[in-house]
Amino acid sequence: MERRRLGRTEISVSPITIGAWQLGGPLSLDGEVDGHPDPGEANVTRMIHELEELGVNAIDTAEQYSAGESERRVGRALADRRERWVISTKFGYRVGPGLSRVDDSSPDTILPSLQGSLRRLGTDYVDVFLYHCAPHPDEVAAGREVLERAREQGLIRAYGVSTGRLPVLTSMVEHDAVEVLQFPSSLLDERPEFWAVARERGIGTQVRGVMAQGRLSGKYFDRAPRFRPDDNRAEGCRDVDFSRYATLAEHLPDGVTMAQAAIRWILDHPGCHTICMGAKNLDDYRAALAATRLPPLSDAVREALEHTAAELST
């Protein structure tokens, strides 16, 4: 499988990254669901190993996911093959006493968070270390100093931020504190400003939200999803009419599914390096990997999809 270099870093990744939020099991914070049903650790390990055989070499997790269980499972799955994988994890959002939600990425929390992630992952370093919640603008420079020291000590290889807020990205770019950017982008919500900043600055990109919470998966065009109560989408997607997005399928090339077109549309962006997929099973990942082998979408198909997506967004 091809490898794409993450911007100006020395890190090369497969075009598909395993998203590990789904893989740690359920979690509730402040009484609200913030996780997913548990697929079982044995299934998670098997899927990660089989995806490695298919050419995937990147995985993304966070200290908050399943209160650390996601990182622990990733670490155990990669224990005997760490050097072949690019591990990305995030800090700032964490689980506090009584399953409370803690949002704190101040400079003095960065190293303790990193040490906790290293311990749970069972590794000496992480490849990509990202802010999960935005730093205060006045603390970006100090946070960068902490991250640079961590790199000098060999604890991280690159750092950056996961955000969907343009002012956060702009503030961090001003302090040269973003080498890798994880951000949401999809056919339904492109976020062209993010793409522009990443290209101009040579920033590595990890794109999430490509399926728009299932709107672009094609699975629910003719039937409504039934999310379990411990799935965070149960509340967020409760009032979504998934069937209205079926009009997009009218423009698909022969043999290409809606999900594959959504993936290919992102991969065709200049400056796209990898897509963080949040699938829970190998079949969905196989379909995603097949999309990476497809030729770029034609101009006619792109224009038709974009026109229909714009109509759906109004």
Kinemage of the C-alpha trace (Angstrom):
@kinemage 1
@onewidth
@group {chain A} dominant
@subgroup {mainchain}
@vectorlist {calphas} color= white
{ca met a 1} P 0.000 0.000 0.000
{ca glu a 2} L 1.136 3.537 -0.702
{ca arg a 3} L 2.516 5.702 2.073
{ca arg a 4} L 1.911 9.424 2.361
{ca arg a 5} L 4.288 11.681 4.226
{ca leu a 6} L 2.603 13.703 6.967
{ca gly a 7} L 3.393 17.206 5.811
{ca arg a 8} L 6.867 18.357 6.767
{ca thr a 9} L 7.368 15.587 9.331
{ca glu a 10} L 9.449 12.488 8.660
{ca ile a 11} L 6.432 10.260 9.311
{ca ser a 12} L 4.797 8.264 6.515
{ca val a 13} L 1.335 6.771 6.909
{ca ser a 14} L -1.143 4.645 5.029
{ca pro a 15} L -4.030 6.612 3.486
{ca ile a 16} L -6.358 4.959 5.999
{ca thr a 17} L -5.776 5.296 9.750
{ca ile a 18} L -7.626 3.161 12.285
{ca gly a 19} L -9.729 5.347 14.560
{ca ala a 20} L -9.707 3.775 18.027
{ca trp a 21} L -12.485 5.751 19.749
{ca gln a 22} L -14.887 2.960 18.800
{ca leu a 23} L -12.604 0.203 19.992
{ca gly a 24} L -12.352 0.764 23.740
{ca gly a 25} L -15.939 0.299 24.814
{ca pro a 26} L -18.635 2.552 26.296
{ca leu a 27} L -18.112 5.620 28.450
{ca ser a 28} L -20.356 8.243 30.038
{ca leu a 29} L -19.094 11.653 31.134
{ca asp a 30} L -21.197 13.985 33.261
{ca gly a 31} L -24.060 11.576 32.647
{ca glu a 32} L -23.836 11.808 28.856
{ca val a 33} L -22.795 8.974 26.542
{ca asp a 34} L -19.297 9.603 25.189
{ca gly a 35} L -18.327 6.247 23.760
{ca his a 36} L -19.501 3.270 21.748
{ca pro a 37} L -20.636 -0.320 22.342
{ca asp a 38} L -17.780 -2.652 23.196
{ca pro a 39} L -16.665 -4.752 20.188
{ca gly a 40} L -14.579 -6.961 22.492
{ca glu a 41} L -10.821 -6.814 22.870
{ca ala a 42} L -10.194 -10.075 21.025
{ca asn a 43} L -12.043 -8.717 17.981
{ca val a 44} L -10.161 -5.413 18.203
{ca thr a 45} L -6.786 -7.145 18.310
{ca arg a 46} L -7.670 -9.454 15.429
{ca met a 47} L -8.863 -6.545 13.289
{ca ile a 48} L -5.730 -4.467 13.929
{ca his a 49} L -3.470 -7.382 13.015
{ca glu a 50} L -5.424 -8.207 9.868
{ca leu a 51} L -5.385 -4.568 8.788
{ca glu a 52} L -1.625 -4.544 9.176
{ca glu a 53} L -1.487 -7.455 6.743
{ca leu a 54} L -3.554 -5.343 4.331
{ca gly a 55} L -1.060 -2.482 4.519
{ca val a 56} L -2.427 -0.201 7.238
{ca asn a 57} L 0.267 1.237 9.520
{ca ala a 58} L -1.439 4.058 11.460
{ca ile a 59} L -3.815 4.181 14.418
{ca asp a 60} L -5.305 7.105 16.351
{ca thr a 61} L -6.518 7.118 19.948
{ca ala a 62} L -6.738 9.469 22.960
{ca glu a 63} L -6.374 9.428 26.726
{ca gln a 64} L -10.104 10.095 27.147
{ca tyr a 65} L -11.404 7.301 24.944
{ca ser a 66} L -13.085 4.724 27.173
{ca ala a 67} L -11.202 6.238 30.134
{ca gly a 68} L -7.886 4.956 28.791
{ca glu a 69} L -9.059 1.514 27.720
{ca ser a 70} L -8.673 2.400 24.038
{ca glu a 71} L -4.977 3.174 24.554
{ca arg a 72} L -4.476 0.024 26.611
{ca arg a 73} L -6.016 -2.166 23.914
{ca val a 74} L -3.999 -0.495 21.182
{ca gly a 75} L -0.830 -0.986 23.218
{ca arg a 76} L -1.501 -4.661 23.825
{ca ala a 77} L -2.381 -5.262 20.174
{ca leu a 78} L 0.868 -3.647 18.990
{ca ala a 79} L 3.150 -4.910 21.746
{ca asp a 80} L 5.158 -7.212 19.472
{ca arg a 81} L 5.077 -4.966 16.366
{ca arg a 82} L 5.422 -1.407 17.661
{ca glu a 83} L 8.176 -0.388 15.246
{ca arg a 84} L 5.918 -1.037 12.242
{ca trp a 85} L 3.151 1.307 13.396
{ca val a 86} L 2.497 5.028 13.612
{ca ile a 87} L 0.608 5.749 16.825
{ca ser a 88} L -1.250 9.020 17.266
{ca thr a 89} L -2.830 9.953 20.587
{ca lys a 90} L -4.375 13.067 22.079
{ca phe a 91} L -4.394 14.951 25.374
{ca gly a 92} L -6.489 17.559 27.157
{ca tyr a 93} L -9.867 15.860 27.360
{ca arg a 94} L -9.800 13.322 30.172
{ca val a 95} L -11.973 11.515 32.696
{ca gly a 96} L -12.118 13.068 36.142
{ca pro a 97} L -13.501 11.882 39.506
{ca gly a 98} L -16.948 10.358 39.332
{ca leu a 99} L -16.776 10.076 35.533
{ca ser a 100} L -16.692 13.847 35.206
{ca arg a 101} L -15.529 15.541 32.039
{ca val a 102} L -12.207 17.387 32.360
{ca asp a 103} L -11.106 19.788 29.621
{ca asp a 104} L -7.601 21.013 30.421
{ca ser a 105} L -4.614 21.164 28.090
{ca ser a 106} L -2.611 23.767 30.013
{ca pro a 107} L 1.183 23.415 29.756
{ca asp a 108} L 1.654 21.757 33.150
{ca thr a 109} L -0.768 18.947 32.170
{ca ile a 110} L 0.997 17.995 28.938
{ca leu a 111} L 3.856 15.893 30.297
{ca pro a 112} L 1.714 14.008 32.857
{ca ser a 113} L -0.786 13.232 30.090
{ca leu a 114} L 2.006 12.020 27.833
{ca gln a 115} L 3.460 9.831 30.546
{ca gly a 116} L 0.043 8.315 31.196
{ca ser a 117} L -0.465 7.584 27.506
{ca leu a 118} L 2.978 6.021 27.186
{ca arg a 119} L 2.233 3.787 30.168
{ca arg a 120} L -1.139 2.670 28.823
{ca leu a 121} L 0.219 2.162 25.303
{ca gly a 122} L 3.213 0.242 26.643
{ca thr a 123} L 5.650 2.179 24.489
{ca asp a 124} L 8.595 4.552 24.904
{ca tyr a 125} L 7.273 7.129 22.450
{ca val a 126} L 4.261 8.208 20.430
{ca asp a 127} L 4.625 9.298 16.837
{ca val a 128} L 1.996 12.060 16.857
{ca phe a 129} L 0.807 13.863 20.001
{ca leu a 130} L -2.162 16.171 19.541
{ca tyr a 131} L -4.071 18.682 21.590
{ca his a 132} L -7.555 17.206 21.983
{ca cys a 133} L -9.021 20.358 23.505
{ca ala a 134} L -7.831 23.798 22.540
{ca pro a 135} L -5.144 25.502 24.604
{ca his a 136} L -5.748 29.009 25.881
{ca pro a 137} L -4.256 31.426 23.320
{ca asp a 138} L -1.913 32.817 25.978
{ca glu a 139} L -0.544 29.329 26.683
{ca val a 140} L 0.215 28.139 23.159
{ca ala a 141} L 3.862 29.263 23.237
{ca ala a 142} L 4.503 27.669 26.629
{ca gly a 143} L 2.812 24.466 25.496
{ca arg a 144} L 5.018 24.377 22.426
{ca glu a 145} L 8.099 24.556 24.652
{ca val a 146} L 6.897 21.521 26.609
{ca leu a 147} L 6.243 19.596 23.398
{ca glu a 148} L 9.632 20.511 21.961
{ca arg a 149} L 11.348 19.247 25.131
{ca ala a 150} L 9.358 16.019 24.890
{ca arg a 151} L 10.601 15.594 21.337
{ca glu a 152} L 14.196 16.271 22.377
{ca gln a 153} L 13.794 13.501 24.969
{ca gly a 154} L 12.544 11.112 22.275
{ca leu a 155} L 9.055 10.846 23.771
{ca ile a 156} L 7.228 12.160 20.683
{ca arg a 157} L 8.078 12.588 17.007
{ca ala a 158} L 5.557 15.282 16.019
{ca tyr a 159} L 2.786 17.332 17.576
{ca gly a 160} L -0.257 19.353 16.631
{ca val a 161} L -3.969 19.672 17.284
{ca ser a 162} L -7.315 18.007 16.678
{ca thr a 163} L -9.897 20.737 16.119
{ca gly a 164} L -12.858 21.810 14.041
{ca arg a 165} L -12.507 25.451 15.061
{ca leu a 166} L -10.633 27.704 12.654
{ca pro a 167} L -9.647 30.344 15.280
{ca val a 168} L -7.920 27.597 17.294
{ca leu a 169} L -5.945 26.477 14.262
{ca thr a 170} L -5.040 30.060 13.342
{ca ser a 171} L -3.808 30.831 16.855
{ca met a 172} L -1.625 27.733 16.970
{ca val a 173} L -0.231 28.246 13.472
{ca glu a 174} L 0.852 31.744 14.489
{ca his a 175} L 3.081 30.126 17.125
{ca asp a 176} L 4.314 27.381 14.778
{ca ala a 177} L 2.696 24.844 17.096
{ca val a 178} L 1.028 22.610 14.474
{ca glu a 179} L 2.935 19.975 12.519
{ca val a 180} L -0.059 17.630 12.235
{ca leu a 181} L -3.703 18.675 12.050
{ca gln a 182} L -6.656 16.381 12.682
{ca phe a 183} L -9.883 17.999 11.527
{ca pro a 184} L -13.369 17.118 10.278
{ca ser a 185} L -14.069 17.310 6.567
{ca ser a 186} L -16.607 15.611 4.353
{ca leu a 187} L -18.526 16.013 1.135
{ca leu a 188} L -21.251 17.642 3.239
{ca asp a 189} L -18.888 19.954 5.145
{ca glu a 190} L -15.608 20.516 3.321
{ca arg a 191} L -13.996 23.200 5.532
{ca pro a 192} L -11.896 24.701 2.719
{ca glu a 193} L -10.135 27.114 5.090
{ca phe a 194} L -8.563 24.191 6.939
{ca trp a 195} L -7.312 22.647 3.718
{ca ala a 196} L -5.848 25.970 2.643
{ca val a 197} L -3.940 26.508 5.898
{ca ala a 198} L -2.600 22.946 5.872
{ca arg a 199} L -1.334 23.251 2.284
{ca glu a 200} L 0.194 26.683 2.798
{ca arg a 201} L 2.029 25.613 5.964
{ca gly a 202} L 3.009 22.092 4.944
{ca ile a 203} L 0.987 20.601 7.793
{ca gly a 204} L 0.276 16.886 7.934
{ca thr a 205} L -3.439 16.069 7.779
{ca gln a 206} L -5.503 13.424 9.531
{ca val a 207} L -9.069 13.843 8.286
{ca arg a 208} L -11.963 12.639 10.433
{ca gly a 209} L -15.741 12.716 10.049
{ca val a 210} L -15.602 11.644 6.413
{ca met a 211} L -18.844 9.663 6.752
{ca ala a 212} L -20.657 12.605 8.406
{ca gln a 213} L -21.934 10.402 11.252
{ca gly a 214} L -23.247 7.834 8.791
{ca arg a 215} L -24.979 10.226 6.405
{ca leu a 216} L -22.519 9.291 3.658
{ca ser a 217} L -22.077 5.622 4.494
{ca gly a 218} L -24.977 4.562 2.278
{ca lys a 219} L -26.073 2.080 4.948
{ca tyr a 220} L -29.082 4.124 5.976
{ca phe a 221} L -30.413 5.382 2.661
{ca asp a 222} L -33.297 2.912 2.787
{ca arg a 223} L -33.530 2.165 6.503
{ca ala a 224} L -33.093 4.266 9.613
{ca pro a 225} L -30.171 3.390 11.889
{ca arg a 226} L -30.843 1.889 15.279
{ca phe a 227} L -28.027 2.988 17.555
{ca arg a 228} L -27.728 1.399 20.979
{ca pro a 229} L -28.174 3.605 24.044
{ca asp a 230} L -24.427 3.343 24.810
{ca asp a 231} L -23.526 4.656 21.339
{ca asn a 232} L -22.835 8.404 21.349
{ca arg a 233} L -24.658 8.743 18.002
{ca ala a 234} L -27.975 7.691 19.570
{ca glu a 235} L -28.667 11.206 20.789
{ca gly a 236} L -26.697 13.252 18.258
{ca cys a 237} L -28.358 11.615 15.236
{ca arg a 238} L -31.802 11.037 16.710
{ca asp a 239} L -33.562 13.556 14.454
{ca val a 240} L -31.506 13.017 11.296
{ca asp a 241} L -33.363 11.867 8.178
{ca phe a 242} L -30.659 9.725 6.598
{ca ser a 243} L -32.790 8.843 3.586
{ca arg a 244} L -32.592 12.376 2.170
{ca tyr a 245} L -28.908 11.833 1.360
{ca ala a 246} L -29.740 8.959 -1.007
{ca thr a 247} L -29.902 11.450 -3.901
{ca leu a 248} L -26.093 11.530 -3.812
{ca ala a 249} L -26.014 7.917 -4.971
{ca glu a 250} L -27.488 8.941 -8.320
{ca his a 251} L -24.081 10.298 -9.316
{ca leu a 252} L -21.879 7.369 -8.333
{ca pro a 253} L -19.663 5.695 -10.943
{ca asp a 254} L -20.438 2.058 -11.668
{ca gly a 255} L -19.116 -0.256 -8.983
{ca val a 256} L -18.405 2.520 -6.470
{ca thr a 257} L -20.355 2.649 -3.226
{ca met a 258} L -21.426 5.851 -1.496
{ca ala a 259} L -18.900 5.292 1.280
{ca gln a 260} L -16.096 4.731 -1.204
{ca ala a 261} L -17.004 7.883 -3.127
{ca ala a 262} L -16.985 9.868 0.131
{ca ile a 263} L -13.528 8.507 0.945
{ca arg a 264} L -12.185 9.029 -2.575
{ca trp a 265} L -13.501 12.622 -2.580
{ca ile a 266} L -11.357 13.382 0.479
{ca leu a 267} L -8.313 11.454 -0.726
{ca asp a 268} L -8.352 13.451 -3.966
{ca his a 269} L -7.801 16.711 -2.049
{ca pro a 270} L -4.289 18.098 -2.495
{ca gly a 271} L -2.657 17.877 0.925
{ca cys a 272} L -4.717 14.932 2.180
{ca his a 273} L -2.445 12.448 3.896
{ca thr a 274} L -4.662 10.029 5.811
{ca ile a 275} L -8.289 9.482 6.775
{ca cys a 276} L -9.148 8.421 10.332
{ca met a 277} L -11.866 5.816 9.903
{ca gly a 278} L -14.071 4.935 12.833
{ca ala a 279} L -15.213 1.518 11.667
{ca lys a 280} L -15.775 -1.347 14.067
{ca asn a 281} L -15.400 -4.256 11.653
{ca leu a 282} L -12.981 -5.508 9.043
{ca asp a 283} L -15.505 -5.474 6.175
{ca asp a 284} L -15.932 -1.692 6.441
{ca tyr a 285} L -12.171 -1.241 6.472
{ca arg a 286} L -11.767 -3.510 3.451
{ca ala a 287} L -14.258 -1.318 1.565
{ca ala a 288} L -12.356 1.794 2.634
{ca leu a 289} L -9.052 0.314 1.498
{ca ala a 290} L -10.630 -0.565 -1.853
{ca ala a 291} L -11.480 3.129 -2.225
{ca thr a 292} L -7.786 4.022 -1.901
{ca arg a 293} L -7.088 1.893 -4.973
{ca leu a 294} L -9.752 3.558 -7.102
{ca pro a 295} L -8.759 6.218 -9.637
{ca pro a 296} L -9.539 9.827 -8.705
{ca leu a 297} L -13.153 10.848 -9.209
{ca ser a 298} L -13.752 12.523 -12.546
{ca asp a 299} L -14.465 16.245 -12.658
{ca ala a 300} L -18.031 15.505 -13.743
{ca val a 301} L -18.667 13.168 -10.813
{ca arg a 302} L -17.096 15.575 -8.326
{ca glu a 303} L -19.157 18.475 -9.604
{ca ala a 304} L -22.385 16.467 -9.487
{ca leu a 305} L -21.724 15.239 -5.955
{ca glu a 306} L -20.740 18.701 -4.756
{ca his a 307} L -23.796 20.309 -6.317
{ca thr a 308} L -26.140 17.797 -4.703
{ca ala a 309} L -24.336 18.065 -1.359
{ca ala a 310} L -24.737 21.855 -1.465
{ca glu a 311} L -28.473 21.474 -2.063
{ca leu a 312} L -28.737 19.084 0.874
{ca ser a 313} L -26.960 21.557 3.139
{ca thr a 314} L -29.374 24.409 2.466
